[in-house]
Amino acid sequence: MQPVSESLISKWWLRGIAILLATSPPALVLWLQDSLAPYLATQSPVVVLRVIAALLLTTTALLAYSLLQRPWLRWDEPTGTWVSRFTGIRYCGTCRAKKVIVPLKNEITGWRCVSCGNFRVDPERKQPEAPRIKKVGKIDYPPSGVV
C-alpha cells in the first residue's frame, strides 16, 4: 500500500497533466496563429474544419476526463461513512471497502447498513432520553383473607 503523500502527489500530477494537455492545443494555436494563418489559408475549408473539430474534441475529452477523476464520494471521519458530494446520501464504509456501494438507512441516532447491518452513530444527533418512571407512593394492600 502506498503512503498517503505518494498517492496524493500521483493523483495531483495526473489531474495536472490532463488539464495541461487539454489546454495546450488551443494555447498553441493562439500562440502560433501568425505562423499558422498563411498555411491554413492555402488549405481547403474541410481540412480547417477537421482540425478545429479535432482540437475541440481533444480539449473537451481531456477536460471531461479530469472532471470525472474527481471522487464522487468524500470520507466523513467522525461518522465513518462515505458521503455523496451531489446528493448528501451516506454509504457504508465497510461495504465500500469490499467494492460494494450500499446506501445507509437513516435511524434516530445514526445510520444502519442494509447489507452488512453495521450501525454508524451520528455524533451531532442527541441521544434519546430513556422514559422516566414515576415513583408512586407505597400502596397498602388489605391482609389476605379479608374482603
C-alpha positions as CSV (number, residue, x, y, z in Angstrom):
1,M,0.0,0.0,0.0
2,Q,1.3,3.4,-0.9
3,P,1.8,6.1,1.7
4,V,-0.8,8.9,1.6
5,S,1.6,11.5,0.4
6,E,2.6,9.5,-2.6
7,S,-1.0,8.7,-3.6
8,L,-1.9,12.4,-3.3
9,I,1.0,13.5,-5.4
10,S,0.3,11.0,-8.1
11,K,-3.4,12.0,-8.3
12,W,-2.5,15.6,-8.4
13,W,0.1,15.1,-11.2
14,L,-2.4,13.1,-13.2
15,R,-5.0,15.8,-13.0
16,G,-2.4,18.5,-13.7
17,I,-1.2,16.6,-16.8
18,A,-4.8,16.1,-18.0
19,I,-5.5,19.8,-17.7
20,L,-2.2,20.8,-19.3
21,L,-2.9,18.5,-22.2
22,A,-6.5,19.8,-22.5
23,T,-5.4,23.5,-22.6
24,S,-2.3,23.0,-24.7
25,P,-3.8,22.6,-28.2
26,P,-5.8,25.9,-28.1
27,A,-2.9,27.7,-26.4
28,L,-0.5,26.6,-29.1
29,V,-3.0,27.6,-31.9
30,L,-3.3,31.1,-30.4
31,W,0.4,31.4,-29.8
32,L,1.3,30.3,-33.3
33,Q,-1.6,31.9,-35.1
34,D,0.7,34.3,-37.1
35,S,2.6,31.3,-38.4
36,L,-0.4,29.1,-39.0
37,A,-2.6,31.7,-40.7
38,P,-0.8,31.6,-44.1
39,Y,-0.6,27.8,-44.0
40,L,-4.3,27.4,-43.2
41,A,-5.3,29.9,-45.9
42,T,-3.8,27.5,-48.5
43,Q,-5.8,24.6,-47.1
44,S,-9.4,23.7,-48.1
45,P,-12.1,24.7,-45.7
46,V,-12.8,21.0,-45.0
47,V,-9.3,20.4,-43.6
48,V,-9.5,23.6,-41.5
49,L,-12.9,22.4,-40.1
50,R,-11.5,19.0,-39.3
51,V,-8.5,20.5,-37.5
52,I,-10.8,22.7,-35.4
53,A,-13.1,19.8,-34.7
54,A,-10.2,17.6,-33.6
55,L,-8.9,20.4,-31.3
56,L,-12.3,20.9,-29.7
57,L,-12.8,17.1,-29.3
58,T,-9.5,16.5,-27.6
59,T,-9.9,19.6,-25.4
60,T,-13.4,18.5,-24.4
61,A,-12.4,14.9,-23.8
62,L,-9.4,15.7,-21.6
63,L,-11.4,18.2,-19.5
64,A,-14.2,15.7,-19.1
65,Y,-11.7,13.1,-18.1
66,S,-10.1,15.4,-15.5
67,L,-13.6,16.2,-14.1
68,L,-14.6,12.6,-13.9
69,Q,-11.5,11.7,-12.0
70,R,-12.7,13.8,-9.1
71,P,-14.1,11.5,-6.4
72,W,-17.9,11.4,-6.2
73,L,-17.8,10.4,-2.5
74,R,-15.9,12.0,0.3
75,W,-14.9,10.3,3.6
76,D,-16.6,11.6,6.8
77,E,-14.2,10.8,9.6
78,P,-16.4,11.3,12.6
79,T,-19.2,9.0,11.4
80,G,-17.1,6.5,9.4
81,T,-19.3,6.9,6.3
82,W,-18.8,8.0,2.7
83,V,-21.0,11.0,1.7
84,S,-22.0,11.8,-1.9
85,R,-20.9,15.2,-2.9
86,F,-24.0,15.8,-5.0
87,T,-26.9,14.2,-3.1
88,G,-25.6,14.0,0.5
89,I,-26.6,10.3,0.7
90,R,-24.3,8.3,3.1
91,Y,-22.8,5.0,2.1
92,C,-21.4,2.2,4.3
93,G,-17.6,2.3,4.7
94,T,-17.3,-1.4,5.5
95,C,-19.2,-2.4,2.3
96,R,-17.3,0.1,0.2
97,A,-14.0,-1.4,1.3
98,K,-15.4,-4.7,-0.2
99,K,-16.1,-2.7,-3.5
100,V,-19.9,-2.6,-2.8
101,I,-21.7,0.7,-2.6
102,V,-24.6,0.4,-0.2
103,P,-26.7,3.4,0.9
104,L,-27.3,3.7,4.7
105,K,-30.8,3.7,6.2
106,N,-31.5,6.7,8.4
107,E,-32.3,5.9,12.1
108,I,-32.9,8.0,15.2
109,T,-29.3,8.2,16.4
110,G,-27.4,7.4,13.2
111,W,-27.3,5.2,10.1
112,R,-27.6,1.4,9.6
113,C,-26.3,-0.5,6.6
114,V,-29.0,-2.6,4.9
115,S,-26.4,-5.0,3.6
116,C,-24.0,-5.8,6.5
117,G,-26.1,-4.4,9.4
118,N,-23.3,-2.2,10.8
119,F,-24.6,0.8,12.7
120,R,-22.8,4.2,12.5
121,V,-23.5,6.7,15.2
122,D,-24.0,10.3,14.3
123,P,-22.1,12.5,16.9
124,E,-24.3,15.5,16.0
125,R,-27.6,13.9,16.9
126,K,-28.8,13.9,20.5
127,Q,-29.3,10.6,22.2
128,P,-32.9,10.0,23.1
129,E,-33.6,10.1,26.8
130,A,-35.0,7.0,28.5
131,P,-38.5,7.5,29.6
132,R,-38.7,8.4,33.3
133,I,-40.7,6.1,35.5
134,K,-42.7,7.9,38.1
135,K,-42.4,6.5,41.6
136,V,-45.7,6.0,43.2
137,G,-46.0,6.0,46.9
138,K,-46.3,2.8,48.8
139,I,-49.6,1.0,48.2
140,D,-51.1,-0.8,51.2
141,Y,-53.0,-3.9,50.2
142,P,-55.5,-5.4,52.6
143,P,-54.3,-8.5,54.5
144,S,-55.1,-11.8,52.9
145,G,-58.5,-13.3,53.8
146,V,-60.2,-10.0,54.5
147,V,-62.6,-9.0,51.9
